[in-house]
Amino acid sequence: MNSTAIVDAITPVVTERGLFIVDISVSKDNDIIVTIESQEGEVRLEDCEAVDKVVSEAFSRDVEDYSLTVTSAGLDQPFKILRQYRKAIGTQVEVALKGGRRFIATLKDVTDDGAVTFEHTVLETVEGRKKKEPVVRTETFSIGDHINSVRPYIDMSKY
């Protein structure tokens, strides 16, 4: 089974429910994982069930043996597609850059070519002061060249 056929089958139900496809993976053993996300709000169990039903109706298990998992993009998972970055504009994210630098930032913008702008606070030495002071920085990085991963930030101090 190929992912293009799955995309073609599920696109109508995904779109109708205000969802989008994040990823479809098909292993050599025909283990299929469909990852979806909601444009607004969250993915409900009924959304996953609807996608599962469409795939089950479109592809007979008698003809092609496969296992199917339909899941939502988890809060602990890095963004995979530009649409996830766009959805997260204005929210706090965890950024890991190639080379090891990490920081928490507000995602400010993302362009079609994958340039992502973040705003975050850093401690810097300010001229005439002995101790470092917080300074707000806006930085832009390329998804392919500089960013290792970006994922939603969960502030555990609120819990």
C-alpha positions as CSV (number, residue, x, y, z in Angstrom):
1,M,0.0,0.0,0.0
2,N,1.3,3.5,-0.8
3,S,0.8,6.7,1.1
4,T,-0.5,8.6,-2.0
5,A,-3.5,6.3,-2.2
6,I,-4.2,6.8,1.5
7,V,-3.9,10.6,1.1
8,D,-6.4,10.5,-1.8
9,A,-8.8,8.4,0.2
10,I,-8.8,10.4,3.4
11,T,-8.4,14.0,2.1
12,P,-12.2,14.6,1.8
13,V,-13.0,13.5,5.4
14,V,-10.0,15.3,6.8
15,T,-10.9,18.5,5.1
16,E,-14.6,18.3,6.0
17,R,-13.7,17.9,9.7
18,G,-11.3,20.9,9.7
19,L,-8.2,18.7,10.0
20,F,-5.0,18.4,8.1
21,I,-2.6,15.5,7.4
22,V,0.7,15.8,9.2
23,D,2.3,12.5,8.2
24,I,1.5,9.1,6.8
25,S,4.1,6.3,7.2
26,V,3.8,2.8,5.8
27,S,6.3,0.3,7.0
28,K,7.6,-2.7,4.9
29,D,5.2,-4.8,7.0
30,N,2.2,-2.6,6.0
31,D,1.9,-1.0,9.4
32,I,0.2,2.3,8.5
33,I,0.4,5.3,10.8
34,V,-1.8,8.3,9.9
35,T,-1.1,11.5,11.9
36,I,-3.6,14.3,11.7
37,E,-4.0,17.6,13.4
38,S,-6.9,20.1,13.8
39,Q,-6.6,23.5,12.2
40,E,-8.4,24.9,15.3
41,G,-8.8,23.2,18.6
42,E,-7.9,19.6,19.1
43,V,-8.4,16.3,17.3
44,R,-11.2,14.3,18.8
45,L,-11.6,10.5,19.0
46,E,-14.4,10.8,16.5
47,D,-12.0,12.4,14.0
48,C,-9.6,9.5,14.3
49,E,-12.5,7.0,14.0
50,A,-13.8,8.7,10.8
51,V,-10.4,8.5,9.1
52,D,-10.0,4.9,10.2
53,K,-13.4,4.1,8.7
54,V,-12.6,5.7,5.4
55,V,-9.3,3.8,5.1
56,S,-11.0,0.5,6.1
57,E,-13.7,1.0,3.5
58,A,-11.2,2.0,0.7
59,F,-8.7,-0.8,1.3
60,S,-9.8,-4.3,2.0
61,R,-7.8,-6.2,4.5
62,D,-8.6,-9.4,2.6
63,V,-6.7,-8.0,-0.5
64,E,-3.9,-6.3,1.4
65,D,-3.0,-7.3,4.9
66,Y,-2.3,-4.1,6.9
67,S,-2.5,-2.6,10.4
68,L,-3.8,0.9,10.8
69,T,-3.2,3.5,13.5
70,V,-4.8,7.0,13.2
71,T,-3.4,9.4,15.7
72,S,-3.2,13.1,16.5
73,A,0.1,15.0,16.4
74,G,1.1,14.9,20.1
75,L,2.2,17.9,22.1
76,D,5.5,16.2,22.7
77,Q,6.2,15.7,19.0
78,P,8.2,18.1,16.9
79,F,6.5,19.9,14.0
80,K,6.8,18.2,10.7
81,I,5.1,20.5,8.2
82,L,4.7,24.2,7.7
83,R,1.0,24.1,8.5
84,Q,1.9,23.1,12.1
85,Y,4.3,26.1,12.4
86,R,1.6,28.4,11.0
87,K,-1.0,27.1,13.5
88,A,1.5,27.7,16.4
89,I,2.1,31.4,15.5
90,G,1.8,33.4,18.7
91,T,2.4,30.5,21.0
92,Q,5.4,29.4,23.0
93,V,7.6,26.7,21.5
94,E,10.7,24.8,22.4
95,V,13.4,25.4,19.8
96,A,16.4,23.1,19.3
97,L,18.9,24.4,16.8
98,K,21.5,22.3,15.0
99,G,24.7,22.6,17.0
100,G,22.9,22.1,20.3
101,R,21.5,25.5,21.2
102,R,18.0,25.4,22.8
103,F,15.6,28.0,24.0
104,I,11.9,28.7,24.7
105,A,10.4,31.4,22.4
106,T,7.2,32.8,20.9
107,L,6.8,31.7,17.3
108,K,6.2,35.0,15.5
109,D,6.2,34.1,11.8
110,V,6.9,31.4,9.2
111,T,7.4,31.9,5.5
112,D,6.6,29.6,2.6
113,D,10.3,28.8,2.1
114,G,10.7,27.7,5.7
115,A,12.1,30.7,7.5
116,V,10.8,30.8,11.1
117,T,11.0,33.8,13.3
118,F,11.1,33.5,17.1
119,E,11.1,36.1,19.8
120,H,12.8,35.2,23.1
121,T,14.5,36.7,26.1
122,V,18.2,36.2,26.7
123,L,20.5,37.4,29.5
124,E,23.2,39.6,28.1
125,T,25.8,41.9,29.5
126,V,24.6,45.5,29.0
127,E,27.2,48.2,28.7
128,G,27.8,50.0,32.1
129,R,26.1,47.2,34.1
130,K,27.9,44.5,36.1
131,K,25.2,41.8,35.9
132,K,23.5,40.4,32.9
133,E,20.0,41.7,32.1
134,P,17.2,40.2,30.1
135,V,17.0,41.4,26.5
136,V,14.3,40.5,24.0
137,R,15.7,39.1,20.8
138,T,14.0,38.3,17.5
139,E,15.8,35.7,15.4
140,T,15.0,34.0,12.2
141,F,16.2,30.5,11.2
142,S,15.7,28.2,8.3
143,I,13.9,24.9,9.0
144,G,16.2,22.8,6.8
145,D,19.5,24.5,7.5
146,H,19.4,25.6,11.2
147,I,16.5,24.1,13.1
148,N,16.8,20.7,14.5
149,S,13.3,20.6,16.0
150,V,10.4,22.8,17.2
151,R,7.7,21.5,19.4
152,P,4.9,23.1,21.5
153,Y,6.1,24.3,24.9
154,I,4.3,22.9,28.0
155,D,4.9,25.2,31.0
156,M,4.9,22.6,33.8
157,S,4.9,25.4,36.5
158,K,1.2,26.0,35.7
159,Y,0.4,22.5,36.9
